[in-house]
Amino acid sequence: MSKSDEGAAKAVRPKKARSRPIKGEDAEVRHVIETHGLSSAQARELVRRYGNDWRKIDEVAKSYKDH
């Protein structure tokens, strides 16, 4: 099998749109800012503290808005 045949034999999966950014990306911080209306400092703190635990981030972000 040639290299071109080998590439054609592999199933190519279309990239699925992510509902949440991958951990470590600045996109995570932007996502928190956009969805919860927090400052960039607050969003960075949440992402740093809770990583990709989105349930916890959402919970804490809502409590920030209540204050």
mmCIF file of the N, C-alpha and C atoms, coordinates in Angstrom:
data_MODEL
# 
_entry.id   MODEL 
# 
loop_
_atom_site.group_PDB 
_atom_site.id 
_atom_site.type_symbol 
_atom_site.label_atom_id 
_atom_site.label_alt_id 
_atom_site.label_comp_id 
_atom_site.label_asym_id 
_atom_site.label_entity_id 
_atom_site.label_seq_id 
_atom_site.pdbx_PDB_ins_code 
_atom_site.Cartn_x 
_atom_site.Cartn_y 
_atom_site.Cartn_z 
_atom_site.occupancy 
_atom_site.B_iso_or_equiv 
_atom_site.pdbx_formal_charge 
_atom_site.auth_seq_id 
_atom_site.auth_comp_id 
_atom_site.auth_asym_id 
_atom_site.auth_atom_id 
_atom_site.pdbx_PDB_model_num 
ATOM 1   N N  . MET A 1 1  ? 0.847   -1.180 0.000  1.00 0.00 ? 1  MET A N  1 
ATOM 2   C CA . MET A 1 1  ? 0.000   0.000  0.000  1.00 0.00 ? 1  MET A CA 1 
ATOM 3   C C  . MET A 1 1  ? 0.886   1.235  0.000  1.00 0.00 ? 1  MET A C  1 
ATOM 4   N N  . SER A 1 2  ? 0.611   2.149  -0.920 1.00 0.00 ? 2  SER A N  1 
ATOM 5   C CA . SER A 1 2  ? 1.406   3.362  -0.980 1.00 0.00 ? 2  SER A CA 1 
ATOM 6   C C  . SER A 1 2  ? 0.934   4.338  0.083  1.00 0.00 ? 2  SER A C  1 
ATOM 7   N N  . LYS A 1 3  ? 1.736   5.369  0.307  1.00 0.00 ? 3  LYS A N  1 
ATOM 8   C CA . LYS A 1 3  ? 1.374   6.368  1.316  1.00 0.00 ? 3  LYS A CA 1 
ATOM 9   C C  . LYS A 1 3  ? 0.062   7.060  0.980  1.00 0.00 ? 3  LYS A C  1 
ATOM 10  N N  . SER A 1 4  ? -0.191  7.325  -0.286 1.00 0.00 ? 4  SER A N  1 
ATOM 11  C CA . SER A 1 4  ? -1.445  7.983  -0.644 1.00 0.00 ? 4  SER A CA 1 
ATOM 12  C C  . SER A 1 4  ? -2.633  7.061  -0.394 1.00 0.00 ? 4  SER A C  1 
ATOM 13  N N  . ASP A 1 5  ? -2.460  5.742  -0.658 1.00 0.00 ? 5  ASP A N  1 
ATOM 14  C CA . ASP A 1 5  ? -3.529  4.783  -0.380 1.00 0.00 ? 5  ASP A CA 1 
ATOM 15  C C  . ASP A 1 5  ? -3.762  4.660  1.119  1.00 0.00 ? 5  ASP A C  1 
ATOM 16  N N  . GLU A 1 6  ? -2.670  4.683  1.876  1.00 0.00 ? 6  GLU A N  1 
ATOM 17  C CA . GLU A 1 6  ? -2.769  4.563  3.330  1.00 0.00 ? 6  GLU A CA 1 
ATOM 18  C C  . GLU A 1 6  ? -3.550  5.741  3.909  1.00 0.00 ? 6  GLU A C  1 
ATOM 19  N N  . GLY A 1 7  ? -3.293  6.946  3.416  1.00 0.00 ? 7  GLY A N  1 
ATOM 20  C CA . GLY A 1 7  ? -4.003  8.130  3.883  1.00 0.00 ? 7  GLY A CA 1 
ATOM 21  C C  . GLY A 1 7  ? -5.478  8.065  3.530  1.00 0.00 ? 7  GLY A C  1 
ATOM 22  N N  . ALA A 1 8  ? -5.788  7.529  2.361  1.00 0.00 ? 8  ALA A N  1 
ATOM 23  C CA . ALA A 1 8  ? -7.174  7.423  1.942  1.00 0.00 ? 8  ALA A CA 1 
ATOM 24  C C  . ALA A 1 8  ? -7.911  6.367  2.753  1.00 0.00 ? 8  ALA A C  1 
ATOM 25  N N  . ALA A 1 9  ? -7.189  5.354  3.233  1.00 0.00 ? 9  ALA A N  1 
ATOM 26  C CA . ALA A 1 9  ? -7.807  4.273  3.989  1.00 0.00 ? 9  ALA A CA 1 
ATOM 27  C C  . ALA A 1 9  ? -8.206  4.710  5.391  1.00 0.00 ? 9  ALA A C  1 
ATOM 28  N N  . LYS A 1 10 ? -7.517  5.701  5.923  1.00 0.00 ? 10 LYS A N  1 
ATOM 29  C CA . LYS A 1 10 ? -7.847  6.188  7.260  1.00 0.00 ? 10 LYS A CA 1 
ATOM 30  C C  . LYS A 1 10 ? -9.130  6.999  7.199  1.00 0.00 ? 10 LYS A C  1 
ATOM 31  N N  . ALA A 1 11 ? -9.996  6.756  8.170  1.00 0.00 ? 11 ALA A N  1 
ATOM 32  C CA . ALA A 1 11 ? -11.244 7.528  8.234  1.00 0.00 ? 11 ALA A CA 1 
ATOM 33  C C  . ALA A 1 11 ? -10.925 8.943  8.682  1.00 0.00 ? 11 ALA A C  1 
ATOM 34  N N  . VAL A 1 12 ? -11.393 9.898  7.950  1.00 0.00 ? 12 VAL A N  1 
ATOM 35  C CA . VAL A 1 12 ? -11.176 11.294 8.287  1.00 0.00 ? 12 VAL A CA 1 
ATOM 36  C C  . VAL A 1 12 ? -12.417 11.768 9.030  1.00 0.00 ? 12 VAL A C  1 
ATOM 37  N N  . ARG A 1 13 ? -12.227 12.160 10.271 1.00 0.00 ? 13 ARG A N  1 
ATOM 38  C CA . ARG A 1 13 ? -13.348 12.647 11.067 1.00 0.00 ? 13 ARG A CA 1 
ATOM 39  C C  . ARG A 1 13 ? -13.438 14.161 10.939 1.00 0.00 ? 13 ARG A C  1 
ATOM 40  N N  . PRO A 1 14 ? -14.622 14.659 10.664 1.00 0.00 ? 14 PRO A N  1 
ATOM 41  C CA . PRO A 1 14 ? -14.753 16.113 10.643 1.00 0.00 ? 14 PRO A CA 1 
ATOM 42  C C  . PRO A 1 14 ? -14.592 16.653 12.052 1.00 0.00 ? 14 PRO A C  1 
ATOM 43  N N  . LYS A 1 15 ? -13.992 17.817 12.156 1.00 0.00 ? 15 LYS A N  1 
ATOM 44  C CA . LYS A 1 15 ? -13.797 18.412 13.477 1.00 0.00 ? 15 LYS A CA 1 
ATOM 45  C C  . LYS A 1 15 ? -15.141 18.828 14.035 1.00 0.00 ? 15 LYS A C  1 
ATOM 46  N N  . LYS A 1 16 ? -15.423 18.354 15.225 1.00 0.00 ? 16 LYS A N  1 
ATOM 47  C CA . LYS A 1 16 ? -16.672 18.680 15.892 1.00 0.00 ? 16 LYS A CA 1 
ATOM 48  C C  . LYS A 1 16 ? -16.491 19.998 16.643 1.00 0.00 ? 16 LYS A C  1 
ATOM 49  N N  . ALA A 1 17 ? -17.458 20.856 16.551 1.00 0.00 ? 17 ALA A N  1 
ATOM 50  C CA . ALA A 1 17 ? -17.397 22.121 17.286 1.00 0.00 ? 17 ALA A CA 1 
ATOM 51  C C  . ALA A 1 17 ? -17.437 21.818 18.776 1.00 0.00 ? 17 ALA A C  1 
ATOM 52  N N  . ARG A 1 18 ? -16.541 22.419 19.516 1.00 0.00 ? 18 ARG A N  1 
ATOM 53  C CA . ARG A 1 18 ? -16.493 22.187 20.956 1.00 0.00 ? 18 ARG A CA 1 
ATOM 54  C C  . ARG A 1 18 ? -17.475 23.110 21.651 1.00 0.00 ? 18 ARG A C  1 
ATOM 55  N N  . SER A 1 19 ? -18.146 22.546 22.636 1.00 0.00 ? 19 SER A N  1 
ATOM 56  C CA . SER A 1 19 ? -19.045 23.389 23.411 1.00 0.00 ? 19 SER A CA 1 
ATOM 57  C C  . SER A 1 19 ? -18.276 24.108 24.502 1.00 0.00 ? 19 SER A C  1 
ATOM 58  N N  . ARG A 1 20 ? -17.164 23.564 24.907 1.00 0.00 ? 20 ARG A N  1 
ATOM 59  C CA . ARG A 1 20 ? -16.310 24.172 25.929 1.00 0.00 ? 20 ARG A CA 1 
ATOM 60  C C  . ARG A 1 20 ? -14.860 24.162 25.444 1.00 0.00 ? 20 ARG A C  1 
ATOM 61  N N  . PRO A 1 21 ? -14.098 25.193 25.747 1.00 0.00 ? 21 PRO A N  1 
ATOM 62  C CA . PRO A 1 21 ? -12.690 25.225 25.344 1.00 0.00 ? 21 PRO A CA 1 
ATOM 63  C C  . PRO A 1 21 ? -11.865 24.169 26.070 1.00 0.00 ? 21 PRO A C  1 
ATOM 64  N N  . ILE A 1 22 ? -10.771 23.779 25.489 1.00 0.00 ? 22 ILE A N  1 
ATOM 65  C CA . ILE A 1 22 ? -9.861  22.821 26.111 1.00 0.00 ? 22 ILE A CA 1 
ATOM 66  C C  . ILE A 1 22 ? -9.052  23.517 27.193 1.00 0.00 ? 22 ILE A C  1 
ATOM 67  N N  . LYS A 1 23 ? -8.772  22.789 28.274 1.00 0.00 ? 23 LYS A N  1 
ATOM 68  C CA . LYS A 1 23 ? -8.015  23.344 29.399 1.00 0.00 ? 23 LYS A CA 1 
ATOM 69  C C  . LYS A 1 23 ? -6.688  23.943 28.930 1.00 0.00 ? 23 LYS A C  1 
ATOM 70  N N  . GLY A 1 24 ? -6.349  25.072 29.497 1.00 0.00 ? 24 GLY A N  1 
ATOM 71  C CA . GLY A 1 24 ? -5.072  25.702 29.191 1.00 0.00 ? 24 GLY A CA 1 
ATOM 72  C C  . GLY A 1 24 ? -5.133  26.737 28.088 1.00 0.00 ? 24 GLY A C  1 
ATOM 73  N N  . GLU A 1 25 ? -6.263  26.853 27.453 1.00 0.00 ? 25 GLU A N  1 
ATOM 74  C CA . GLU A 1 25 ? -6.373  27.827 26.369 1.00 0.00 ? 25 GLU A CA 1 
ATOM 75  C C  . GLU A 1 25 ? -6.904  29.152 26.898 1.00 0.00 ? 25 GLU A C  1 
ATOM 76  N N  . ASP A 1 26 ? -6.461  30.214 26.280 1.00 0.00 ? 26 ASP A N  1 
ATOM 77  C CA . ASP A 1 26 ? -7.016  31.531 26.629 1.00 0.00 ? 26 ASP A CA 1 
ATOM 78  C C  . ASP A 1 26 ? -8.499  31.579 26.285 1.00 0.00 ? 26 ASP A C  1 
ATOM 79  N N  . ALA A 1 27 ? -8.913  30.700 25.401 1.00 0.00 ? 27 ALA A N  1 
ATOM 80  C CA . ALA A 1 27 ? -10.321 30.648 25.027 1.00 0.00 ? 27 ALA A CA 1 
ATOM 81  C C  . ALA A 1 27 ? -11.193 30.315 26.237 1.00 0.00 ? 27 ALA A C  1 
ATOM 82  N N  . GLU A 1 28 ? -10.660 29.548 27.169 1.00 0.00 ? 28 GLU A N  1 
ATOM 83  C CA . GLU A 1 28 ? -11.409 29.241 28.392 1.00 0.00 ? 28 GLU A CA 1 
ATOM 84  C C  . GLU A 1 28 ? -11.772 30.522 29.133 1.00 0.00 ? 28 GLU A C  1 
ATOM 85  N N  . VAL A 1 29 ? -10.789 31.375 29.276 1.00 0.00 ? 29 VAL A N  1 
ATOM 86  C CA . VAL A 1 29 ? -10.999 32.633 29.991 1.00 0.00 ? 29 VAL A CA 1 
ATOM 87  C C  . VAL A 1 29 ? -12.008 33.476 29.234 1.00 0.00 ? 29 VAL A C  1 
ATOM 88  N N  . ARG A 1 30 ? -11.863 33.570 27.914 1.00 0.00 ? 30 ARG A N  1 
ATOM 89  C CA . ARG A 1 30 ? -12.808 34.336 27.108 1.00 0.00 ? 30 ARG A CA 1 
ATOM 90  C C  . ARG A 1 30 ? -14.222 33.773 27.242 1.00 0.00 ? 30 ARG A C  1 
ATOM 91  N N  . HIS A 1 31 ? -14.318 32.449 27.285 1.00 0.00 ? 31 HIS A N  1 
ATOM 92  C CA . HIS A 1 31 ? -15.619 31.793 27.426 1.00 0.00 ? 31 HIS A CA 1 
ATOM 93  C C  . HIS A 1 31 ? -16.286 32.200 28.740 1.00 0.00 ? 31 HIS A C  1 
ATOM 94  N N  . VAL A 1 32 ? -15.531 32.191 29.827 1.00 0.00 ? 32 VAL A N  1 
ATOM 95  C CA . VAL A 1 32 ? -16.075 32.568 31.129 1.00 0.00 ? 32 VAL A CA 1 
ATOM 96  C C  . VAL A 1 32 ? -16.495 34.042 31.117 1.00 0.00 ? 32 VAL A C  1 
ATOM 97  N N  . ILE A 1 33 ? -15.673 34.893 30.534 1.00 0.00 ? 33 ILE A N  1 
ATOM 98  C CA . ILE A 1 33 ? -15.994 36.324 30.452 1.00 0.00 ? 33 ILE A CA 1 
ATOM 99  C C  . ILE A 1 33 ? -17.299 36.531 29.675 1.00 0.00 ? 33 ILE A C  1 
ATOM 100 N N  . GLU A 1 34 ? -17.405 35.863 28.524 1.00 0.00 ? 34 GLU A N  1 
ATOM 101 C CA . GLU A 1 34 ? -18.577 36.051 27.666 1.00 0.00 ? 34 GLU A CA 1 
ATOM 102 C C  . GLU A 1 34 ? -19.847 35.460 28.260 1.00 0.00 ? 34 GLU A C  1 
ATOM 103 N N  . THR A 1 35 ? -19.750 34.302 28.889 1.00 0.00 ? 35 THR A N  1 
ATOM 104 C CA . THR A 1 35 ? -20.955 33.647 29.384 1.00 0.00 ? 35 THR A CA 1 
ATOM 105 C C  . THR A 1 35 ? -21.420 34.179 30.733 1.00 0.00 ? 35 THR A C  1 
ATOM 106 N N  . HIS A 1 36 ? -20.490 34.714 31.526 1.00 0.00 ? 36 HIS A N  1 
ATOM 107 C CA . HIS A 1 36 ? -20.852 35.152 32.871 1.00 0.00 ? 36 HIS A CA 1 
ATOM 108 C C  . HIS A 1 36 ? -20.663 36.643 33.115 1.00 0.00 ? 36 HIS A C  1 
ATOM 109 N N  . GLY A 1 37 ? -20.065 37.358 32.152 1.00 0.00 ? 37 GLY A N  1 
ATOM 110 C CA . GLY A 1 37 ? -19.896 38.796 32.296 1.00 0.00 ? 37 GLY A CA 1 
ATOM 111 C C  . GLY A 1 37 ? -18.929 39.190 33.398 1.00 0.00 ? 37 GLY A C  1 
ATOM 112 N N  . LEU A 1 38 ? -17.934 38.350 33.655 1.00 0.00 ? 38 LEU A N  1 
ATOM 113 C CA . LEU A 1 38 ? -16.941 38.645 34.692 1.00 0.00 ? 38 LEU A CA 1 
ATOM 114 C C  . LEU A 1 38 ? -15.775 39.421 34.096 1.00 0.00 ? 38 LEU A C  1 
ATOM 115 N N  . SER A 1 39 ? -14.961 39.995 34.963 1.00 0.00 ? 39 SER A N  1 
ATOM 116 C CA . SER A 1 39 ? -13.742 40.654 34.503 1.00 0.00 ? 39 SER A CA 1 
ATOM 117 C C  . SER A 1 39 ? -12.735 39.581 34.088 1.00 0.00 ? 39 SER A C  1 
ATOM 118 N N  . SER A 1 40 ? -11.735 39.986 33.324 1.00 0.00 ? 40 SER A N  1 
ATOM 119 C CA . SER A 1 40 ? -10.725 39.017 32.895 1.00 0.00 ? 40 SER A CA 1 
ATOM 120 C C  . SER A 1 40 ? -9.965  38.455 34.096 1.00 0.00 ? 40 SER A C  1 
ATOM 121 N N  . ALA A 1 41 ? -9.726  39.281 35.115 1.00 0.00 ? 41 ALA A N  1 
ATOM 122 C CA . ALA A 1 41 ? -9.019  38.800 36.313 1.00 0.00 ? 41 ALA A CA 1 
ATOM 123 C C  . ALA A 1 41 ? -9.854  37.745 37.043 1.00 0.00 ? 41 ALA A C  1 
ATOM 124 N N  . GLN A 1 42 ? -11.155 37.979 37.159 1.00 0.00 ? 42 GLN A N  1 
ATOM 125 C CA . GLN A 1 42 ? -12.020 37.005 37.821 1.00 0.00 ? 42 GLN A CA 1 
ATOM 126 C C  . GLN A 1 42 ? -12.069 35.706 37.026 1.00 0.00 ? 42 GLN A C  1 
ATOM 127 N N  . ALA A 1 43 ? -12.202 35.815 35.714 1.00 0.00 ? 43 ALA A N  1 
ATOM 128 C CA . ALA A 1 43 ? -12.274 34.634 34.859 1.00 0.00 ? 43 ALA A CA 1 
ATOM 129 C C  . ALA A 1 43 ? -10.983 33.831 34.931 1.00 0.00 ? 43 ALA A C  1 
ATOM 130 N N  . ARG A 1 44 ? -9.828  34.514 34.876 1.00 0.00 ? 44 ARG A N  1 
ATOM 131 C CA . ARG A 1 44 ? -8.538  33.814 34.971 1.00 0.00 ? 44 ARG A CA 1 
ATOM 132 C C  . ARG A 1 44 ? -8.400  33.083 36.307 1.00 0.00 ? 44 ARG A C  1 
ATOM 133 N N  . GLU A 1 45 ? -8.841  33.725 37.370 1.00 0.00 ? 45 GLU A N  1 
ATOM 134 C CA . GLU A 1 45 ? -8.772  33.104 38.691 1.00 0.00 ? 45 GLU A CA 1 
ATOM 135 C C  . GLU A 1 45 ? -9.617  31.828 38.733 1.00 0.00 ? 45 GLU A C  1 
ATOM 136 N N  . LEU A 1 46 ? -10.811 31.880 38.176 1.00 0.00 ? 46 LEU A N  1 
ATOM 137 C CA . LEU A 1 46 ? -11.665 30.694 38.171 1.00 0.00 ? 46 LEU A CA 1 
ATOM 138 C C  . LEU A 1 46 ? -11.049 29.558 37.356 1.00 0.00 ? 46 LEU A C  1 
ATOM 139 N N  . VAL A 1 47 ? -10.527 29.888 36.187 1.00 0.00 ? 47 VAL A N  1 
ATOM 140 C CA . VAL A 1 47 ? -9.914  28.863 35.342 1.00 0.00 ? 47 VAL A CA 1 
ATOM 141 C C  . VAL A 1 47 ? -8.668  28.299 36.012 1.00 0.00 ? 47 VAL A C  1 
ATOM 142 N N  . ARG A 1 48 ? -7.875  29.165 36.643 1.00 0.00 ? 48 ARG A N  1 
ATOM 143 C CA . ARG A 1 48 ? -6.675  28.697 37.340 1.00 0.00 ? 48 ARG A CA 1 
ATOM 144 C C  . ARG A 1 48 ? -7.058  27.794 38.518 1.00 0.00 ? 48 ARG A C  1 
ATOM 145 N N  . ARG A 1 49 ? -8.052  28.200 39.258 1.00 0.00 ? 49 ARG A N  1 
ATOM 146 C CA . ARG A 1 49 ? -8.435  27.479 40.470 1.00 0.00 ? 49 ARG A CA 1 
ATOM 147 C C  . ARG A 1 49 ? -9.159  26.168 40.175 1.00 0.00 ? 49 ARG A C  1 
ATOM 148 N N  . TYR A 1 50 ? -10.068 26.175 39.191 1.00 0.00 ? 50 TYR A N  1 
ATOM 149 C CA . TYR A 1 50 ? -10.926 25.006 38.981 1.00 0.00 ? 50 TYR A CA 1 
ATOM 150 C C  . TYR A 1 50 ? -10.648 24.238 37.695 1.00 0.00 ? 50 TYR A C  1 
ATOM 151 N N  . GLY A 1 51 ? -9.675  24.692 36.913 1.00 0.00 ? 51 GLY A N  1 
ATOM 152 C CA . GLY A 1 51 ? -9.316  23.956 35.700 1.00 0.00 ? 51 GLY A CA 1 
ATOM 153 C C  . GLY A 1 51 ? -10.494 23.817 34.760 1.00 0.00 ? 51 GLY A C  1 
ATOM 154 N N  . ASN A 1 52 ? -10.840 22.591 34.402 1.00 0.00 ? 52 ASN A N  1 
ATOM 155 C CA . ASN A 1 52 ? -11.951 22.376 33.484 1.00 0.00 ? 52 ASN A CA 1 
ATOM 156 C C  . ASN A 1 52 ? -13.194 21.844 34.193 1.00 0.00 ? 52 ASN A C  1 
ATOM 157 N N  . ASP A 1 53 ? -13.312 22.109 35.484 1.00 0.00 ? 53 ASP A N  1 
ATOM 158 C CA . ASP A 1 53 ? -14.517 21.737 36.226 1.00 0.00 ? 53 ASP A CA 1 
ATOM 159 C C  . ASP A 1 53 ? -15.571 22.824 35.979 1.00 0.00 ? 53 ASP A C  1 
ATOM 160 N N  . TRP A 1 54 ? -16.235 22.724 34.830 1.00 0.00 ? 54 TRP A N  1 
ATOM 161 C CA . TRP A 1 54 ? -17.148 23.779 34.395 1.00 0.00 ? 54 TRP A CA 1 
ATOM 162 C C  . TRP A 1 54 ? -18.345 23.931 35.307 1.00 0.00 ? 54 TRP A C  1 
ATOM 163 N N  . ARG A 1 55 ? -18.764 22.865 35.929 1.00 0.00 ? 55 ARG A N  1 
ATOM 164 C CA . ARG A 1 55 ? -19.885 22.969 36.860 1.00 0.00 ? 55 ARG A CA 1 
ATOM 165 C C  . ARG A 1 55 ? -19.510 23.882 38.024 1.00 0.00 ? 55 ARG A C  1 
ATOM 166 N N  . LYS A 1 56 ? -18.317 23.702 38.561 1.00 0.00 ? 56 LYS A N  1 
ATOM 167 C CA . LYS A 1 56 ? -17.844 24.530 39.673 1.00 0.00 ? 56 LYS A CA 1 
ATOM 168 C C  . LYS A 1 56 ? -17.611 25.972 39.211 1.00 0.00 ? 56 LYS A C  1 
ATOM 169 N N  . ILE A 1 57 ? -17.027 26.151 38.034 1.00 0.00 ? 57 ILE A N  1 
ATOM 170 C CA . ILE A 1 57 ? -16.786 27.490 37.507 1.00 0.00 ? 57 ILE A CA 1 
ATOM 171 C C  . ILE A 1 57 ? -18.116 28.224 37.355 1.00 0.00 ? 57 ILE A C  1 
ATOM 172 N N  . ASP A 1 58 ? -19.125 27.563 36.792 1.00 0.00 ? 58 ASP A N  1 
ATOM 173 C CA . ASP A 1 58 ? -20.437 28.191 36.630 1.00 0.00 ? 58 ASP A CA 1 
ATOM 174 C C  . ASP A 1 58 ? -21.032 28.569 37.978 1.00 0.00 ? 58 ASP A C  1 
ATOM 175 N N  . GLU A 1 59 ? -20.920 27.678 38.938 1.00 0.00 ? 59 GLU A N  1 
ATOM 176 C CA . GLU A 1 59 ? -21.465 27.926 40.280 1.00 0.00 ? 59 GLU A CA 1 
ATOM 177 C C  . GLU A 1 59 ? -20.812 29.142 40.939 1.00 0.00 ? 59 GLU A C  1 
ATOM 178 N N  . VAL A 1 60 ? -19.487 29.186 40.905 1.00 0.00 ? 60 VAL A N  1 
ATOM 179 C CA . VAL A 1 60 ? -18.758 30.283 41.539 1.00 0.00 ? 60 VAL A CA 1 
ATOM 180 C C  . VAL A 1 60 ? -18.976 31.586 40.774 1.00 0.00 ? 60 VAL A C  1 
ATOM 181 N N  . ALA A 1 61 ? -19.015 31.523 39.439 1.00 0.00 ? 61 ALA A N  1 
ATOM 182 C CA . ALA A 1 61 ? -19.228 32.730 38.629 1.00 0.00 ? 61 ALA A CA 1 
ATOM 183 C C  . ALA A 1 61 ? -20.580 33.356 38.960 1.00 0.00 ? 61 ALA A C  1 
ATOM 184 N N  . LYS A 1 62 ? -21.586 32.540 39.162 1.00 0.00 ? 62 LYS A N  1 
ATOM 185 C CA . LYS A 1 62 ? -22.900 33.068 39.531 1.00 0.00 ? 62 LYS A CA 1 
ATOM 186 C C  . LYS A 1 62 ? -22.863 33.750 40.895 1.00 0.00 ? 62 LYS A C  1 
ATOM 187 N N  . SER A 1 63 ? -22.073 33.198 41.805 1.00 0.00 ? 63 SER A N  1 
ATOM 188 C CA . SER A 1 63 ? -21.972 33.835 43.132 1.00 0.00 ? 63 SER A CA 1 
ATOM 189 C C  . SER A 1 63 ? -21.219 35.164 43.039 1.00 0.00 ? 63 SER A C  1 
ATOM 190 N N  . TYR A 1 64 ? -20.273 35.296 42.103 1.00 0.00 ? 64 TYR A N  1 
ATOM 191 C CA . TYR A 1 64 ? -19.580 36.574 41.893 1.00 0.00 ? 64 TYR A CA 1 
ATOM 192 C C  . TYR A 1 64 ? -20.574 37.636 41.461 1.00 0.00 ? 64 TYR A C  1 
ATOM 193 N N  . LYS A 1 65 ? -21.484 37.273 40.590 1.00 0.00 ? 65 LYS A N  1 
ATOM 194 C CA . LYS A 1 65 ? -22.451 38.219 40.052 1.00 0.00 ? 65 LYS A CA 1 
ATOM 195 C C  . LYS A 1 65 ? -23.465 38.643 41.131 1.00 0.00 ? 65 LYS A C  1 
ATOM 196 N N  . ASP A 1 66 ? -23.700 37.799 42.120 1.00 0.00 ? 66 ASP A N  1 
ATOM 197 C CA . ASP A 1 66 ? -24.654 38.112 43.188 1.00 0.00 ? 66 ASP A CA 1 
ATOM 198 C C  . ASP A 1 66 ? -24.102 39.146 44.164 1.00 0.00 ? 66 ASP A C  1 
ATOM 199 N N  . HIS A 1 67 ? -22.789 39.332 44.158 1.00 0.00 ? 67 HIS A N  1 
ATOM 200 C CA . HIS A 1 67 ? -22.173 40.260 45.128 1.00 0.00 ? 67 HIS A CA 1 
ATOM 201 C C  . HIS A 1 67 ? -22.068 41.646 44.589 1.00 0.00 ? 67 HIS A C  1 
# 
